[in-house]
């Protein structure tokens, strides 16, 4: 039994590291002069997997590309990617 416990603990440690969650956010952004709007999907860090956290992370990324974040629609896991890919078009995982 004493030999099995360390092996179980080691196995659990490796499986917990591999099970890190993936987080994504869908958002709306704009550019001015001329006015352009887009809907996009971006991956955000697990630590920012909330609307407010995703907003703070995406605001800078979008600004670097000349866009202004209007709002984060939602955050979700990898199971929501396929249903949003067509709507996001060229802005799917771009920022």
N, C-alpha and C positions, 0 to 999 in steps of 0.2 A: 504494500500500500504506500509506503514511504517513497518508492521509486515512481509510482504512477502519478502522484500529486504534482511534482514538478513538471512532468511531461504534459499534464492537462493544463497547467498554468501557462506553459510556454505556447501550447496550441491556441489557447484563448487569446493570448497577447498578439499573436500573428494574425488571427482572424479579425480581431477588433481593428487593427490598423488597415486592413484591406477593405473594411466595410465603411470607409469614409463616405459620407453622403455627397451627392452632387446637387448644387442649387443653381437655379436659373431664374431670371426675371424677365417678364415682358413689359415693355415700356413704350411711351410715345415721346417723340422729340421733334424739334422744329429748327429751321434756319430762317433768318430774315433776309429780305432784299435780294432776290425775290423770296417770298414766303414758300417754304417747302416743309412738308410734314412727313414723318415716317413712323411706322410701327416696327419694333425690333425685339429680338430675344438675345439676351446676353447671359453668360455664365457669371455668377458672383461667388465670392468666397462663402464657405459655410458659416463663418462668423457674421456675415451680413445677409443671412437668409430670412429677412423680413422686409416689408415694404420700405420702412425707414432706412434700414441698413443698406439695402440695394440702391436706394436713391443717393445716399452719400457716396457709394462706390462708383455708380454710373455717371454721376454729374461730371466728375473730372475727366473720365474717359471720353464721354461725348463732347465735352468742351474742347478737348484736344483735337477732335475731328471737325470742329466748327459747328457743332450742334448744341442746342439748349434742351435739357431734359424738361419735359412738361410734367410727366408723372409716371410712376411705376404702377402698372395695372395689377400685377400679382407676382408672387414668387412660388416656385414649384420645383419638383424633382424631375429626374430624367423621364419619368413616365408621361410628362406633359409636352415633351419636345415635338413629337411627330405631328400632333394636332395643330401646332402653331407654326410649323416650318413654312407652309405655303403662304400664310398671311404675312409672315415677316419677309419673305422673298430675299432680296440681296442683303437685308439687315439681320438675317438669321445668324447668330453667333459672330457678328462682325466686330462688335465693340466689347 
